[in-house]
Structure formats: structure tokens, C-alpha cells
Amino acid sequence: MTIELFNGGLKANPYFIIFNSILIFHFIYSYWKYSYVKGFKVDYWHYSIFIGYVLPYMLIYPFAASPFNSISTGNQIYILDDYVDQAYLVTIIGYIFTYIGFYYFNFTYKNSYIYKITNSLNTKLSKPVNVIRESESVRAILIFVTLTCFLSFYMLVFVKYGFSMNLRGYMLADGTLRPIYNFIMISIIPFMLSIIIMLYKDEKKLGYLIICFIIIGIMSFSGSRGNLLWPILNCIVIILMAKQNKASSWKLVGIGVLFLFTALFLENFRKSDINSTGFLMGLANRILYGNNFSDLRDFAWVLAYWDDTALMGKSYLAALMSFLPREISDFRQHFSISVFTNNLVGFNSDEHAGLRPGKFGEVYFNFKIYGVAVYGFLTGYILRYTDFKIKENIINSNGHQYVYLFSLTILQYLVSYTFVTAGFWKVYVTIVFLLLIWFLKLLLRNPFYNPKWNQ
């Protein structure tokens, strides 16, 4: 059963719309009870839930099956529209179990084995990041080396391909440079950008600000909006959390609108289409029917061609092998999630990065709804743990150390690459990078632990 309004601009199951509204009201209540009343106008849990679930699934659901999506999918919308409700239902089941993980953390706190494992992992992962703040030598070496590699690689690409607003398009077809591009511009630089932003907040040194602008300026041509915008947005959220209830509500709205416009503008920029009039006229269509919040539609697209045969973990095994280029691994050529989705819908993996099956698409293709439930619970627990630890430090600390607050998100950062494992190699790169910090610390014999971190 579906209803269509506004000449087909809205097409959805009315019962799902009612259920959707209930979930949105629950989210608002959750924000009021666990964030606003606790003294935080912004918190990590509700920011992540809004960006990851409410916006791309609940708010977009009524428009995901509309024929207007043909501006992005062509005639495929008439094949995939019957699967939007299934994609929505799978995602919402995962969302509900994510909140069950949230409530389980609140109920058990430190009295569970999951907490002990999560806390141990996060503690080990966060310590190397804090070495960057504590050791000027380690910090200087890392910034110099990463910035040098970043600029050198961009010059190499410029010499080979000339000026481009979409480097990613070239890298998809370049098996030689793609691993370097992924390593430097997609993994290391976004991670270092976050750290440098937080170093600037801690120390207010102009040099850090200049480096940030250099990185942001060049990354604007990378063709990968997420790897530029997400590090900045995550840092802003942590900074606003530290302000607690002193954060300006108007600034929060302004930041949200600014990031939305920036994301949409960078899409035009990537296509070399920077006509401001056309950009503004097509704004609503880009938001509702474009490729910016298309996870639900893309999930439905893949479902439309899937034969319902579970992968039984094959895409995750392919992700664990992501240190091997696809060109030399027949297994990865078939079961990497990006290749899997491209093959199903008929895309060329040398030209297309793969459809995004959303938060729970990949786990559903592997383990059906049972995997969605377990995965939702575990990721919800870890996200709530991260949110709680940041708040705990802010409340118990007299002065905020922003690099330390950022370090508390490292485990969640790594877990985020298991939702869609096309970028799982970032987990390896990040771990190697953290080990490098540890190695530099030992080499330079700098102190590793500072009791102030626990204040």
C-alpha cells in the first residue's frame, strides 16, 4: 500500500510514515532527556544518530521511491521503488537494536564484559594520539612528513593528469596511483586534519590554522567530500560539546545549514558545474532525489537485483584482505562490497565506487536480519560508550584538552568503517599510523603517559 502526493514527489507506505514519525519523536525525546537536560546542547550520540539515521533514512524515506529520483537513477527507479520499503524496514530494525545497545550501556555501565573489552580497546587506541599533543618532536615529525607526502602526491597527480576538480575519478581507473591516493588523501590526511584542528584549539598557534587551510583548499579538489567534511564536522561537534549548554543555538543551526550547502556545492564543484543560479534552483531536488542522501535508495537498488543468497561473511573476509590490491586477488575481485554491488546492478568498478547500501545493507547481505540485530546492538553500545566518555571527561575536567577528547573517538572511528567495508583498509592504515606514533615516541624517548589525561 502506498500513497503519492505532489505529483509523485512523495511516494511511501502510510503506515511506515506513521511509524517513522513515532521514531522521530522518540529521537527528539531522547535528545531532550539524555543531552539537553544533562547540560549538552550537542552530544556525540544524537549528532551521530541524526547524521547517520534520522536524516538519510527517516526524513528521506517518503521521497526515496519517488519517480523524481530518475534524475539520479534513470529508469532504474521503476525497478528499485518496490524495494524501498524492505530497505527501510531492515534499516529501522538495525536502528532499534542500536538504541537497545544505548539503553544496555546505560543499564549496565561498567558491570559487563562488553564494557571491559570496549574500554580496554579504546584506552589503547587513544594513548598514541595523545603523544602527538605531549611531544612536540613527534608532532613536528608527523605533520612535516604527512604534509610533504600530501603536497608531493598532489603535484605528481597534477603533472600526470593536469588540473582537475575530481581526482577520485582518475584514481578509480589508475591501479598504480589509487593505493597511494587512498593511503595519503583518503586515510592519513583526514585523520591528521582532525588532530591539527584540535591542536589549534589547544594551543591557538597560527601555524596550525595555516596548515588546516592548506589541507582544506587542496582536498576540495580530491573529489571525496566526506573525507574533507566529516573530520571538520566531528571536531566542531566535540568543540561544541565542550561548551555544554553555552553553545549558541543559532550557531548550531548555522553550522548545519553551512555544511549542507557545502556538501551540495562540492558535488557541483566535482562535476565542474559551479553555476550558482542552477545550483540554487535545483537545491531541493539535490537534497531529496540526488546522490547526497541516497543510502536508502541505493540499498533498495541493490536489493532489486539480489537473489537473496547470503554472502555468509565473504565481503567482510574480502575487507580483511583489503591490504591486497583487487587486481591481484580474485576473491576481492568478486566479493569486495563495492564490486559486489556494482556487479549486481551492472556498473563498472573501474568507473564507479559502488552503491552505498547504508548502515545495515552489507551486514544484511551477509547474515540477513540476525546479523542486522547483533551488529546494531554492538555498534550502538560502542557509540554510546564514546558519547559517555566524552561527556564524563568534559564534566570532570577543569580545562578541556581537545586532542584528548578527540582521542576518545578513535574506536568509534574504526568501527564506522565496518558499516560499509569498501573503506576498511582505513582501519589498517590508522592502526599502522598509531603504531608509528608509538615507535616515534620510543625512538625519541618522550613520556607516554600523563596523569592529567584522566582528570
NUDONU-894097 format. One record per residue (C-alpha): x, y, z. Coordinates in steps of 0.05 Angstrom, whole numbers, plus 32768, in hexadecimal, padded with zeros to 4 digits. Layout:
BEGIN
XYZ/...
END
This chain:
BEGIN
800080008000/801D80437FEC/8006808B7FE8/801E80BE7FB5/801C81097FC1/803681467F9C/803381257F57/805C80EA7F70/809081147F94/807E80EE7FD3/807080A37FCE/806F8077800C/804A80458037/801C806D8065/8026803C809F/807180448099/8069808F8099/8042808B80DB/8076805C80F8/80AC808B80DE/808C80C58102/808B809E8143/80D5808F813C/80E580D8812E/80BE80EE816C/80E480B98195/812680D6817A/8111811C818F/80FD810281D4/813F80DD81DA/8165811C81C9/813E814481FC/814781118234/818E80F98229/81AF8137820B/818A81788217/8174816A825E/81BA8151826E/81D78195825A/81ED81868212/81CD81AA81D7/81F6817B81AB/820D813581BB/823280FF8194/81F980CC8196/81C180F7817B/81EE81198148/820380D4812E/81BC80B9812F/81A180F6810A/81D680F680D4/81D880AA80CE/818E809780D4/815B80CF80DC/817180F980A1/818280C4806C/814C8092807E/811280AE80A6/810E80F28086/811F80D98040/80F3809B8042/80B380BC8026/80DA80D37FE9/810780977FDC/80D580727FAE/80BE80B07F89/80C580B07F3C/80E980F27F45/812680C87F59/812F80BC7F0E/815D80F97F0D/818F80CC7F30/817B80857F1D/815B808B7ED9/812680577ECB/8142802B7F02/8114804F7F34/80DA80277F17/80FE7FE67F29/81187FF97F6E/80DB801E7F88/80BA7FDD7F9E/80F57FCE7FCB/80F980107FF1/80CA7FF88028/80F47FB98032/81337FE38036/811280128067/80F87FDA8093/813C7FB78097/815D7FF980A9/812A800B80DE/81327FC680FF/817D7FD58102/816D801B811E/81417FFE8155/81787FCE8169/81A980088168/817E802A819D/817A7FE881C3/81C67FEB81C6/81BF803281E0/8190801E8218/81B87FE08229/81F5800C8235/81CC803A8262/81B17FFF8288/81F27FD88293/8228800E828C/82697FEF82A6/82487FAE82BD/824E7F88827C/82847F648254/82737F8F8218/82877FCD823F/82C97FAF8255/82DB7F9B820E/82C47FDD81F0/82E780078224/83287FE0821E/83297FE881D2/8318803281D4/834D80408209/8383801F81DF/836D804281A0/8368808781C0/83AD808981E0/83D7809181A1/83AC80CC818A/83BC80F081CB/840680E681BF/83FF81188186/83E8814D81B7/841A813C81ED/8457813681C0/846A81718194/849E81478171/846D8110815D/843A81458149/846C816A811D/8484812B80FA/843E811280EC/8424815480D2/8461816080A6/8462811A8088/84178116807B/8413815C805E/8450814E8032/8432810D8018/83EF8130800D/840B81697FE4/843B813B7FBE/8404810C7FAA/83D781447F93/840F815F7F68/841A811A7F4B/83D181137F38/83D1815A7F1C/840C814A7EEF/83EC810A7ED7/83A481207ECE/83A5816C7ED0/837581967EFA/833681727F0F/82FC817F7F3F/82F181347F47/8331810D7F54/830980D17F6C/82EE80C77F26/833580BD7F0B/834B80937F46/831380607F3D/8332804D7EF9/837B80537F0E/839180137F30/83D6802F7F3D/83C580717F5F/8383805B7F7F/83A480387FBC/83CF80767FC8/839380A37FC1/836C80787FF2/83A580768023/83B680C18024/837980E9800F/834280BB8028/8361809F8068/839B80C68085/8389810D8073/8341810E808E/835A80EE80CE/8392812180D5/8363815A80C4/833981488100/83768146812D/839181898113/834E81AB811D/834E81928165/839681A7816F/838281ED8158/834A81ED818C/837A81D781C2/83B4820681B1/8398823E8184/83D6823D8158/83CD825F8115/83F8822B80F2/83C481F580FF/838D822080E1/83B6822D80A2/83C381E2809A/837881D580A1/83678207806A/839C81E9803C/838081A38046/833881B9803E/834881E08000/836B81A67FDD/833A81717FF6/830281987FD5/831C817D7F93/832181357FAB/82DB81237F94/82CC81047FD9/829F81338000/82988105803C/82E28101804A/82E5814D804D/82A4815E8071/829D812680A5/82DF813480C9/82CD817E80CE/8286816F80E5/829C813D8119/82CD816F8136/829781A58138/82678176815D/829C81668192/82AC81B0819A/826381C181A2/825A818881D4/829181A781FE/826881E78201/822E81BE821D/81EF81E98224/821682298212/8217821581C9/81EE8245819F/81AF82268181/81B382558145/81FB82408139/81E581F7813A/81B082058105/81E1822F80DD/821681F880DE/81E481C480C8/81CB81EF808D/82128202807A/822981B98077/81EC81A5804F/81F981DC801C/824381CC801A/82368182800D/820681937FD4/823581C77FB7/827081977FB8/824681677F90/823E819D7F5B/828781AF7F61/829B81667F55/827281677F15/829181AA7F00/824C81C97F05/825382077F2F/8218822F7F14/81F9824E7F52/81B582597F33/81AD82117F1D/81C881F97F60/8193821F7F87/815A820E7F59/816881C37F5E/817581C47FA9/8136819F7FBF/813E816A7F89/8186815E7F9D/817481547FE6/813681287FDB/814781037F9B/8191810C7F8F/81CD80E37FA5/81DB81087FE6/81AC80E18013/81A080A57FE7/81B3806C8016/816B8052801C/815F80567FD1/81A280357FC2/81937FFD7FF3/81517FF17FCF/81747FF37F8C/81A37FBA7FA0/816A7F937FC0/81447F967F7E/817B7F6D7F5C/818F7F417F97/817B7EF77F93/81747EF37FDF/81B17EC67FE6/81D87EDB8025/82217EE9801C/822F7ECA8060/82687EFA8071/828B7EFA802D/828A7F458026/82A87F4C806C/82DE7F1A805B/82EC7F42801C/82F17F808048/83237F5D8076/834C7F518037/83487F9A8022/83937FA3802A/83967F7C7FE8/83857FA27FA8/83477F867F86/836F7F7B7F47/83977F427F68/835E7F237F90/83287EFD7F6B/83017EF77FAC/82FF7F427FB6/82EE7F4B7F6C/82AD7F287F7B/829B7F357FC3/82B37F7A7FD6/82727F9E7FE7/827D7FD47FB3/82897FA07F7C/824F7F767F95/821D7FAF7F91/82397FC77F4E/82357F817F30/81ED7F797F47/81D47FB97F28/82027FB77EEB/82347FEF7EFB/827E7FEE7EE8/82A97FEE7F27/82E080137F02/82B0804E7EF9/828280497F34/829480447F7E/825780197F8D/821280267FA8/820B80357FF2/81DD80018011/81D8802A8050/81E5801B8098/81CB7FD48098/81CB7FC0804F/820D7F9B804F/81FF7F74808F/81BA7F628074/81D87F478033/82067F1C805C/81DD7F048097/81967F1B808A/816D7F3A80C2/81917F1480FA/81D17F3780E8/81AE7F7A80E5/81947F71812D/81D77F5C814B/81FE7F918124/81CE7FC88136/81D37FB68180/821F7FB58181/82297FF58159/81F480188184/8218800381C3/825B801D81A9/823D805F8192/821C806A81D6/825E805881F9/8282808D81CF/824D80C181DD/824F80B28228/829B80B5822D/829E80F9820B/826881158239/828980F68276/82CB81188266/82AB815B8257/8283815A8298/82BE814382C4/82F4816F82A5/830381B782B6/832481C58274/831581A18233/834C817F820D/832E817A81C8/8360814881AC/834F811A81E6/8304812281D9/831081108190/833980D381A4/82FC80B781C8/82DA80AF8184/830F80838163/82ED80418171/82AB805C8156/82D180778119/82EC8032810A/82A980108115/8288804080E4/82AF801F80AB/828D7FDD80B8/82487FF780A4/825E7FF7805B/82A17FD58055/82B57FF68013/82E38022803D/82F97FED806F/83427FF6805B/833E80378082/833B800D80C1/837F7FEE80AF/839C8032809C/8384805180DD/83A080198108/83E3801C80E4/83E3806880ED/83D680608138/840F802D813D/843C805F8119/842C8092814E/843E805F8183/847F804F815F/84928099815A/848280A281A4/84B1806981B7/84E680818186/84E580C781A1/84DB80AE81E9/84A280DD81F9/847380D08234/843680A8821E/840680B08257/83EF80EF827A/83C280EA82B7/839D812982A1/837B8100826A/834F80DF829D/8339812082BD/
END
